Amino acid sequence: MNSRIIPGEDLLFFDEIQSCPRAMMSLRYFYEEMPALHLISAGSLLDFAFRDIPVPVGRVQFLNMFPLSFPEFLLATGHQMLAEKILELPQKLSDTVHQSLLNQVRNYFFVGGMPECVDFFSKNGSFVKVFDIQLDLVNTFRADFSKYAPYSDKQCLNQVLTSLAKNVGRQIKYARLSTDFSIPTIKKAYDLLWQAQVIRKIPSASPSGLPLEVSASGKKFKTMLMDIGIMQQICGLPVDSEAFKTGLLDIHKGALAEQFVGQEMVAASGNDTLYYWSRDEKSSTSEVDYLISGRGNVIPLEVKSGVAGKLKSMHLLLNTFPQCPYGVVLSAAPYSTLSEQKLVFLPIYYAYQLGADPGLTMI
């Protein structure tokens, strides 16, 4: 374990605390004997370290740290005006501002929100070095897998992480994540990645009422990764061709867009839990990408580039659950509403604002 005093601050920072479990016992001492000294403990796999360490009850505050959100990315890269625009009440922006924001969303798709990646991109504007940094981060994650022992098989963790990155936006079947390991072993690997917050689990739920967790399924779920830049790096996307595709939502068959929206809503709300809607019948399958709750209502979200007439699953949901006041379609199109169809078309760059206040698009 490393520790250091932050210059000019009454702050002691513990790094890699899981490598020195006895350090946790000292937290109570500092709290009781040196209350003026603020402590920060950080390190990968803290959840696993805490399994075998007594934590001082009432003396430790846990805070989740997320990758930089898109508004934070804009601020870090010198686009303060654009950041301010997307934190205002959604409205139809000028074509110039709208296109500028979409161009920045495209940059974020590939840079992501990991601080070192954003910092380098803000200073140099080079994707190539950013991809090298991302690769180093991914390799660090994989090297960290040795610390999961004896909880899970390292090779299984590697395979499951790669498969999950390539299946963002799709319902997860354990058997499809690896052909080399049994389902119980794969499930254990998945659960460990989830507990370590390398991935986020998105259960299917019913829009029939709140809270959504009451109807959440333990067997039907999707997954997203902690960061969109890490996701595309693990997938090995051919960035040279993907980055210049005309439609943002065409990149990786829309998976990056769905990852982006989920990641923004988690960062805005500070809540790890997302939900989606799925209905399987013999003749057809219907799915809406996300369900969120706001101002006492369940609001379905769809990440699409299509027009209203093609939103079959969204229309089915709104007709089946009339208590949902409206649906939101996140796309590259400008802001608009179709009151008669109970639809709000929201540009994808408003995803953070939607996560911060799900009721802001009321029609």
N, C-alpha and C positions, 0 to 999 in steps of 0.2 A: 504494500500500500504506500502511496505517496501522499504527502500532505504539504500544504504551503499556505502562508499568510498572504492575503491579497493586499498589496501596498495601498495605504491610505484608507483602508476599510477595517472595521472590526469584524473580519470574516475569515474563517478557516475553511479551506476547501480540501475534502478527502477525495482522492481519485482512486479508481479501481478498488473500492472498499471491499468487494467480494473476495479479493485475494488475501484479506486480513480480517476474518470474521470477528476477532476479539475487539476490533475497532468499534463495532456496533455497541458493545457494552460501555464504551467510553462516552457515548452520546448522553447517557443519563447523567454522568458526572458533569459534563459541560453544562447541561441544562440547569442542574441544581447548584453548581459551584461557580460557574462563570456565565450567568444568564445574559450578559452584555455581548458575549461573543456569538455571532451567528455562524452556523455550520451548514455546509453544503456537502452532501455525500453523493458521489456519482460513480457509475461503472456499469458495464454490460452485465446482463443476467442477474440483476439485483434480486429479482423474484426468486431465483433459485438459491441465492445466498441466504435470503430471509427464511427459507424453509427450515433451516437448521439453526437459526440464530434467534434468540429472544429479543424482540424489539420493544423498547421502552414505551409502554402504552401511554398515549396522551402527550408524548414529548417529541414525536416525529411527524412532520407534515409531508405528505407525498404530493408531488407535482408532476404531471405528464408534460414532457417536452416534445413538440412536433417539429417536423421539417418546416422551413419557411413557407408560409402561404403565398398565394399569388400576389395579393396586395403588398406583402413584405418584400417579395421578389422585385416588384416594381419600384419600391422605395430604395432598395439596395442597388438597383441598376440605374438610378437617376431619373426615374419617371414618376415624380411626385404628383403631377397633375393627373396622370392616368390613374394612379392609386386613389386619389381623392374622388375621381369620377365614379369608380366602381364601388365606393363605400357610401355613395348617396342612394336615395330612393331610385330604383330602376326606372329608366326612361329611354326613349329613343334618342340615341346620340347621333351626331353628325356622321356622315359617311367616313370622313377622315379620321375622327377619333375612334369610331367603331373598328375600322381596318387596322389602326395602330394597336388597339387592344388585342385583336385577333393575332397580329404578328407577334406580340409579346407572349400570348398564350402558347403559340407555337414554340417560342424559345424556351418557355418554362417546361413544356412537354419533354424536352431533351436535357435541359440543365437540371430540372427538379429543384427541390428545396433544401438539400443538404448544405449546411453553411459554407463549407470549404468550396464546394462547386459554385455556389452563387457568388462568393467573394472573388474567385478567380475570373468568372465570366464578367462580373461587373467592372473589373480592371482591364481585362484583355479582349473580351468579346469573342474568344476562341472556343469553339465546341470541342476541338480535338483534345486539348489538355483537360477539359472538363470530363471527357469520356475516360481519360486515363485515371483521373481522381476517382471517378465512380467505380472503375474496375478495381482500384486499390481498396475501396470501401467494401465492395462485394467480397473480395478475397479475405478481408479482415473478418467479415461476418462468417465466412466459411471456416476460417482458422479458429474462430471462437467456438465452433461446434464441438471441439474436443472438450470444452468445459461442461457440455451437457451430460457427458458420461458420469454415472452409469444410467442416465435417464433415457437415452435413445442412441440408435446406431448413427454414426457420423455420415456414412455413405447414404443412408436412407434420408437423413436430413438434407443432404445436398440435392438428391433427386427430387424430393418433395418441394423444396424451395424453387427449383428450376421449373417444375411442372406448374406450380401455383402462379408464378410470374407469367407463364404462357397461357393461363386460363382465367385471367381476370375478367369478370363479367359473365362467367359461366358457372352453372351449378356444379359443385364439387362432388365427385365420386372417388372415394379413397382408392379403389382398385385401379383407377386410371392415372393415379399420381406416380405409380412405380410398378413395374412388372417383376422386380427382383425381391420384393419383400412382402410379408403377409399383411393383411388388412389391419390387424391389431398393432403391428409395428409401424405401419404408415400412419395410423391414427395417433399413435403416441408422438411421432415426429411432428405431425400437424399441430397437436395440442401444445407442444413445447415451443414451436415457432410463434404460436398465438400468444402464449403466456409471456414470451420475451418481447412481444409487440413488434416483431419483424413483419408479421402479417396481421390483418384484421379480418375477423369473421363477420359475415353479413347474413343473418338468418332470414328465412322467409317468414312473413307475418301476415296477418289479416288486417285490412283497412276498416274492419267493422267497428273498432272502437279503441279507446286509449285505456291504459298504456299499451304500446305495441308489444312490449316484452311478454305480456300475458299470453299472446297468441303465437309467439316466436317458436319456430320449429327447431328441434335439436338435430334433425336428420336432413333437412333441406336448407342448404346455405351456399353462398358464394364467398369469395375471398378477394381482398385487395392487398397490395403491399404497403409498407410504411411510406414509400416515396416513389413518385413517378419516374424520376431519373434512374433510381436503382432498378425499378421494374424493367425499363427498356434496356438497361445494361445487361441484366440477367437473361432477358429474352434474346439478346444478340440481334436486335433489329438492324437492318441495313440502312443506317441513318442517312447516308448520302442520297438515297432515292426517297426514303420516307419523309425526310424533312421538307422536301419541296413539293409534296403532293398538294394539289389545289385545295382539297377539302380537309379541314382539320379532323373531322370525324371519320375520314377514311383511313387514318393512320392506324396500323395494326388492327384493322377491321373494327375500329371504334373502341378498342379496349383502353387505349390511353385516355380517351375522353371520359370514359366511365371512371377510370382510376382518378383522374383529375377532379371530377365532381365530388367523389367520395372523400378524397383527401382534403379538399377545401372545406367540406361540411364538418369533418372531424376537427380540423384546425380551428374553425370558427366557433363551434359549440363547446369544444373541450371534452366532448363525449365520444368515447370509443365506439359506441354501439350504433350501427346503421342497420336498416332493414330493407327488404324488397318484397314484391308480391309475385307469386307464381301460382298458376292453376294448371294442373295436368288433367286432361281428359283423353278418352280413347281417340277422338277425332282430331284434337288440336291441343296445342300448348300455348298458354298466354303468360307473359311476364312483363312487369314494369320495373325499371331499374332500381328505384329507391322509394321508400316510404319515410316521411319525416312527420313530426308532430309540431304544431305551432298554433298558439292562441286557441287551444281546445279542439283543434281539428287535425285529422290525418290528411296529409297532402302527398299525392303520388308525383314522382318525378321521372321523366323519361329523357334520356340523352340521345338525341336524334338529329338528323338533318332533313328528314322527310316532312312533307306538308301534313296538315291536320287530317286529311282524308285517309292517310296511311297509318295512322296511329291506332291500329285495331285494338291492341291490348289496353291502351289508355282509355279508349272509349268504352271497352267492355268493363273495365274496373269502375269507371264513373257511373255507368248504368247499373252495375250490380250493387254498388255501394253509394247510393245517392246522398248519404250523409257527408261524403267528401265534397267540399264546396267547389273545388276546381282542381285541375291538374296543371303541372308546370312542365313545359318542354324546353330543355336546355339544348341550344344548338348554336350554329354560327350565324344565324339569322338575326336581324335587328329586333328590338323589343316590340311586341305587339300583343293584342288580346283578341280572343274570339269568345265573347260573352255567351253567345247562344250555344256554344259547344263546351262551355266551362273550361276554357284553355287559356293559359298565359304562355306566350313564347318569350323566353328569357335568354339573352346572349350568354354563352357559357362562362364568360368572365365575371358574371354576377353570382357564381356558385358560392363564393365565400359569404357574400352578403345574405344569401338565402339561408346558409347554415347558421348565421348569427341571429337572424330573425325570420323564421320560416313563414310568418304571417304577413310579410311585407308586400307580397304580390296579390293581396286580396282584390277580387274583382266584383 
